[in-house]
Amino acid sequence: MRLLITGGCGFIGSNFIHYMLEHYGPEWITNVDALTYAGNPANLAGIQEKYGDRYEFFKADISDVKQMEFLFTKHQYYAVINFAAESHVDRSIDAPQAFVQTNVLGTSVLLDAARRHGVKRFLQVSTDEVYGSLGPEGKFTETTPLDPSSPYSSSKAAADLLVLSHFKTFDQDVVITRCSNNYGPYQFPEKLIPLMITNALRDKPLPVYGDGLNVRDWIHVEDHCAAILAVLLNGCAGEVYNVGGDGERANIDVVKQILSHLGKPESLIGYVTDRLGHDRRYAIDSSKALAELNWKPRHRPEQGLAETIDWYLANEAWWKPLLKK
C-alpha cells in the first residue's frame, strides 16, 4: 500500500510518517511538502537511511497543477492524506491569501488529481476550529454547524466543504478528520506549548493572550496519528470524524504546568492583548470515532505534556535554529 502524504515535513505529518513506518510495514510513503517556514526536513532526519525505498520525498506545492500531475503519474496510490496547510491563526490574520492558496486551492487540486488517477481514498485532515467557539458547556459533534472565526479556520472549513462536495458530486471516496489541539515532538515553536517551553528555557517572557482562560481540548499527536490510521482503514466514505483527547484545559493552566515542570517562576508569564477573533472554548465529542473505529486516546494531558517538555529539553539542537524563522 503506497500513501501520498502532503505536508509530511510539518508537525503532524512528520509524526504520522514516523508512526506508519515504525509500526505498519510494509507501507510505502511518498511525502510532498513545499518546505515553507513550518516544513522542516529535520523532522524526518535519518528516515531515508532507515527505511530505504519505503520512503521518498518531493519538494512541491500542492496548488501547482503540473507538479501534482507529475506526482500522481509516478505511482498508483492507495490513498492521499492531506496534512498540508497554512495553520497559524495569527499569520492568517496578517496574510489570509496564503491560507486560501494552500488550504482551499491546494485541496481542490489534490482532489481532482486523486479522482482522475483512481486513488481509492482521500483523507482530509481538518480542525475543530471550523466549528467556531463554544460556551461554558457542551462539545462539538460532527453535526455542529460550521462557524469559523479566523481566515485560517474559514479556509479549512471551505476545504472541508470541497471535499464533501466531491463525495456527493463524483461519488469520490473521501473522509474528514477534525481534531482538537495537538501537542508533542516536532511542533514549530510559534504554537502555544513549544513557544512557552522554549521561552521558559531561555528565561524569556511567556506571552499569554487575554486572561489566559481560553480552553482547548488537547490531544497527543501520536493519538491523533492512530486515529487518522483508523479512519483511513475503517472510516465510512463521505463521513466526518471528530478526534479529541478528552483533555480540556485552560491555556494558563498549561503554561503553569510547563513552568512548574521546568522549575521556572510564574513571574515569567506576561498577559498580552488578546488575539482578534479568539475563540473562547473548544471541546470535542469523539464518541463516533470511539464507537465505530476501535480507537481511543492513550495519553493523558498531564503525562503527555510532561513527556513533551522533556523532549524539547533533550532536543535543543532541533528547536533552536527554528527560532530565527
C-alpha positions as CSV (number, residue, x, y, z in Angstrom):
1,M,0.0,0.0,0.0
2,R,1.5,3.3,-1.0
3,L,0.3,6.5,0.6
4,L,0.8,10.1,-0.7
5,I,1.3,12.3,2.3
6,T,1.1,16.0,1.8
7,G,2.7,18.4,4.3
8,G,4.8,15.5,5.7
9,C,7.6,17.7,6.9
10,G,5.2,19.6,9.2
11,F,4.4,18.7,12.8
12,I,1.5,16.3,12.5
13,G,2.5,15.0,9.0
14,S,6.0,14.1,10.1
15,N,4.8,12.3,13.2
16,F,2.4,10.3,11.1
17,I,5.2,9.2,8.8
18,H,7.2,8.1,11.7
19,Y,4.2,6.3,13.2
20,M,3.4,4.5,9.9
21,L,6.9,3.4,9.0
22,E,7.7,2.2,12.5
23,H,4.6,0.3,13.2
24,Y,2.9,-0.7,10.0
25,G,5.3,-2.1,7.4
26,P,5.5,-2.6,4.6
27,E,3.7,0.6,3.6
28,W,5.4,2.9,1.2
29,I,5.2,6.6,1.6
30,T,5.6,9.5,-0.8
31,N,5.9,12.8,1.0
32,V,5.3,16.0,-0.8
33,D,6.0,19.3,1.0
34,A,6.7,22.9,-0.2
35,L,9.0,23.4,2.8
36,T,7.6,26.7,3.8
37,Y,8.7,28.1,7.2
38,A,7.0,25.3,9.3
39,G,8.0,22.4,6.9
40,N,11.2,21.2,8.5
41,P,13.2,18.3,6.9
42,A,14.9,17.8,10.3
43,N,11.6,16.3,11.5
44,L,12.4,13.3,9.3
45,A,16.2,13.2,9.7
46,G,17.6,9.7,9.1
47,I,14.3,8.3,7.8
48,Q,15.6,7.7,4.3
49,E,18.6,5.8,5.5
50,K,16.5,3.7,7.9
51,Y,13.7,2.7,5.6
52,G,15.2,2.9,2.1
53,D,12.8,2.9,-0.8
54,R,9.8,2.7,1.6
55,Y,10.1,6.5,1.8
56,E,10.6,9.2,-0.8
57,F,10.4,12.9,-0.7
58,F,9.4,15.6,-3.3
59,K,9.5,19.3,-2.8
60,A,6.4,20.7,-4.4
61,D,3.4,23.0,-3.9
62,I,0.1,21.2,-3.7
63,S,-1.6,24.1,-5.5
64,D,0.6,23.6,-8.6
65,V,-1.4,21.5,-11.1
66,K,1.6,20.4,-13.1
67,Q,3.7,19.3,-10.1
68,M,0.8,17.3,-8.7
69,E,0.1,15.7,-12.1
70,F,3.7,14.5,-12.2
71,L,3.4,13.0,-8.7
72,F,0.1,11.2,-9.4
73,T,1.5,9.6,-12.6
74,K,4.6,8.4,-10.8
75,H,2.8,5.8,-8.6
76,Q,-0.6,4.2,-8.1
77,Y,-1.6,5.5,-4.6
78,Y,-3.9,3.7,-2.3
79,A,-4.7,7.0,-0.5
80,V,-3.9,10.7,-0.2
81,I,-3.7,12.0,3.3
82,N,-3.7,15.8,3.2
83,F,-1.9,17.4,6.1
84,A,-0.6,20.3,4.0
85,A,-1.9,23.5,5.3
86,E,-1.0,27.0,6.4
87,S,-2.1,26.6,10.0
88,H,-1.3,29.5,12.3
89,V,-4.2,31.8,13.2
90,D,-2.1,34.9,13.8
91,R,-0.4,34.5,10.4
92,S,-3.8,34.1,8.7
93,I,-4.9,37.5,10.2
94,D,-1.8,39.1,8.7
95,A,-1.8,37.4,5.3
96,P,-5.1,35.5,4.6
97,Q,-4.4,35.0,0.9
98,A,-1.7,32.4,1.5
99,F,-4.2,30.4,3.5
100,V,-6.7,30.4,0.7
101,Q,-4.0,29.4,-1.8
102,T,-2.8,26.3,0.1
103,N,-5.8,25.3,2.1
104,V,-8.5,25.8,-0.5
105,L,-6.9,25.8,-3.9
106,G,-4.4,23.1,-2.9
107,T,-7.1,20.8,-1.6
108,S,-9.0,21.3,-4.8
109,V,-6.0,20.4,-7.0
110,L,-5.4,17.3,-4.9
111,L,-9.0,16.1,-5.0
112,D,-9.2,16.4,-8.8
113,A,-5.9,14.6,-9.3
114,A,-6.8,11.8,-6.9
115,R,-10.2,11.3,-8.7
116,R,-8.7,11.3,-12.2
117,H,-5.9,8.8,-11.2
118,G,-8.1,6.3,-9.4
119,V,-6.9,6.9,-5.8
120,K,-9.0,4.7,-3.6
121,R,-9.4,7.2,-0.7
122,F,-8.8,10.8,0.1
123,L,-8.4,11.8,3.8
124,Q,-8.7,15.4,4.7
125,V,-7.0,16.4,8.0
126,S,-9.0,19.3,9.3
127,T,-9.5,21.0,12.7
128,D,-12.1,21.6,15.3
129,E,-11.6,25.4,14.7
130,V,-14.1,25.1,11.8
131,Y,-16.9,24.9,14.4
132,G,-16.1,28.3,16.0
133,S,-16.4,28.9,19.7
134,L,-18.3,27.0,22.5
135,G,-19.9,28.4,25.6
136,P,-19.0,27.0,29.0
137,E,-20.9,23.7,28.3
138,G,-21.3,21.2,25.5
139,K,-19.0,19.7,22.9
140,F,-18.6,19.8,19.1
141,T,-20.1,16.9,17.3
142,E,-19.8,16.1,13.6
143,T,-23.2,17.8,13.0
144,T,-22.3,21.0,14.7
145,P,-22.8,23.8,12.2
146,L,-19.6,25.3,10.8
147,D,-18.9,28.8,12.2
148,P,-15.2,29.6,11.7
149,S,-13.8,32.7,13.3
150,S,-10.5,33.4,11.5
151,P,-9.2,33.4,8.0
152,Y,-7.4,30.1,8.9
153,S,-10.4,28.3,10.2
154,S,-12.5,29.7,7.3
155,S,-10.1,28.3,4.8
156,K,-10.2,24.9,6.4
157,A,-14.0,24.9,6.5
158,A,-14.0,25.8,2.8
159,A,-11.7,22.9,2.1
160,D,-13.9,20.5,4.1
161,L,-16.9,21.5,2.0
162,L,-15.0,21.0,-1.2
163,V,-14.0,17.5,0.0
164,L,-17.6,16.6,0.8
165,S,-18.8,18.0,-2.5
166,H,-16.6,15.5,-4.3
167,F,-18.3,12.7,-2.5
168,K,-21.8,14.0,-3.4
169,T,-21.0,15.0,-7.0
170,F,-18.4,12.4,-8.1
171,D,-19.0,9.6,-5.6
172,Q,-15.3,10.0,-4.7
173,D,-14.3,8.1,-1.6
174,V,-13.4,10.9,0.9
175,V,-13.2,11.1,4.7
176,I,-12.5,14.0,7.0
177,T,-11.0,14.2,10.5
178,R,-11.5,17.2,12.7
179,C,-9.0,17.2,15.5
180,S,-8.5,19.2,18.7
181,N,-5.3,20.9,19.6
182,N,-2.2,18.7,19.1
183,Y,1.0,18.7,21.2
184,G,4.1,16.5,21.1
185,P,7.5,16.3,19.4
186,Y,8.5,18.4,16.3
187,Q,5.9,21.2,16.8
188,F,7.0,24.5,15.4
189,P,7.9,26.9,18.2
190,E,5.3,29.5,17.4
191,K,2.5,27.3,18.8
192,L,1.4,27.7,22.4
193,I,3.1,24.7,24.1
194,P,6.5,24.8,22.3
195,L,6.6,28.6,22.5
196,M,6.1,28.5,26.2
197,I,8.7,25.7,26.7
198,T,11.4,27.3,24.6
199,N,10.8,30.8,26.1
200,A,10.9,29.4,29.6
201,L,14.1,27.5,28.9
202,R,15.7,30.8,27.9
203,D,14.1,32.8,30.8
204,K,12.2,34.9,28.3
205,P,8.6,36.2,29.0
206,L,5.7,33.8,28.2
207,P,3.1,35.8,26.3
208,V,-0.4,34.7,27.3
209,Y,-3.4,36.1,25.3
210,G,-6.1,37.9,27.2
211,D,-6.9,36.4,30.6
212,G,-5.4,33.0,29.7
213,L,-8.8,31.3,30.3
214,N,-9.4,30.2,26.8
215,V,-10.0,26.5,26.9
216,R,-8.7,23.9,24.5
217,D,-9.1,20.1,24.2
218,W,-5.5,18.8,24.0
219,I,-4.5,15.5,22.3
220,H,-1.1,14.0,21.9
221,V,0.0,13.9,18.3
222,E,0.6,10.1,18.5
223,D,-3.0,9.6,19.5
224,H,-4.1,11.7,16.6
225,C,-1.9,9.6,14.2
226,A,-3.6,6.4,15.5
227,A,-7.0,8.0,14.8
228,I,-6.0,9.0,11.3
229,L,-4.9,5.5,10.5
230,A,-8.2,4.1,11.9
231,V,-10.2,6.5,9.8
232,L,-8.1,5.7,6.7
233,L,-8.7,2.0,7.1
234,N,-12.2,1.8,8.6
235,G,-13.9,5.1,8.2
236,C,-17.1,5.3,6.1
237,A,-16.8,7.2,2.8
238,G,-18.4,10.7,3.0
239,E,-18.2,10.9,6.8
240,V,-16.6,13.3,9.2
241,Y,-14.9,12.0,12.4
242,N,-14.1,14.2,15.3
243,V,-10.9,13.4,17.2
244,G,-10.2,14.7,20.6
245,G,-8.1,13.8,23.6
246,D,-10.7,14.4,26.3
247,G,-8.2,16.8,27.8
248,E,-9.9,20.2,28.3
249,R,-7.6,22.7,29.9
250,A,-7.3,26.5,30.1
251,N,-4.3,27.9,28.4
252,I,-3.0,29.4,31.6
253,D,-3.1,26.0,33.3
254,V,-1.0,24.5,30.5
255,V,1.5,27.4,30.9
256,K,1.8,27.0,34.6
257,Q,2.4,23.2,34.3
258,I,5.3,23.9,31.9
259,L,6.8,26.4,34.3
260,S,6.4,24.0,37.3
261,H,8.0,21.1,35.4
262,L,10.9,23.3,34.4
263,G,11.3,24.8,37.8
264,K,10.7,28.3,36.5
265,P,8.9,31.2,38.2
266,E,5.3,32.2,37.2
267,S,6.6,35.8,37.1
268,L,7.7,34.9,33.6
269,I,4.1,35.0,32.5
270,G,3.1,38.2,30.7
271,Y,-0.5,38.8,29.7
272,V,-0.8,40.4,26.2
273,T,-3.6,41.9,24.1
274,D,-6.0,39.2,23.1
275,R,-5.9,37.8,19.6
276,L,-8.5,39.1,17.1
277,G,-11.5,36.7,16.9
278,H,-10.0,34.5,19.6
279,D,-12.4,31.5,20.2
280,R,-13.2,31.1,23.9
281,R,-13.5,27.3,24.2
282,Y,-13.2,24.2,22.1
283,A,-14.3,20.7,23.2
284,I,-14.6,17.6,21.0
285,D,-17.1,14.8,21.2
286,S,-15.2,11.8,19.9
287,S,-17.9,9.3,20.6
288,K,-18.4,8.5,16.9
289,A,-14.7,7.5,16.4
290,L,-14.7,5.7,19.7
291,A,-17.7,3.6,18.8
292,E,-17.0,2.9,15.1
293,L,-13.2,2.7,14.8
294,N,-12.0,0.9,17.9
295,W,-9.8,3.9,18.7
296,K,-9.2,5.8,21.9
297,P,-6.5,8.2,23.1
298,R,-3.8,6.7,25.3
299,H,-2.1,9.8,26.6
300,R,-3.4,11.8,29.5
301,P,-2.7,15.6,29.2
302,E,-0.5,15.9,32.3
303,Q,1.6,12.9,31.5
304,G,1.8,13.7,27.8
305,L,2.7,17.3,28.4
306,A,5.5,16.3,30.8
307,E,6.9,13.9,28.2
308,T,6.7,16.7,25.6
309,I,8.6,19.2,27.8
310,D,11.3,16.6,28.3
311,W,11.5,16.0,24.5
312,Y,12.2,19.7,24.0
313,L,14.8,19.7,26.8
314,A,16.6,16.8,25.1
315,N,16.3,18.3,21.6
316,E,17.6,21.8,21.8
317,A,19.6,21.3,18.6
318,W,16.3,20.7,16.8
319,W,14.4,23.8,18.0
320,K,17.0,26.5,18.4
321,P,17.6,27.0,14.7
322,L,13.8,27.4,14.2
323,L,13.6,30.4,16.4
324,K,15.1,32.5,13.6
325,K,12.3,31.7,11.2
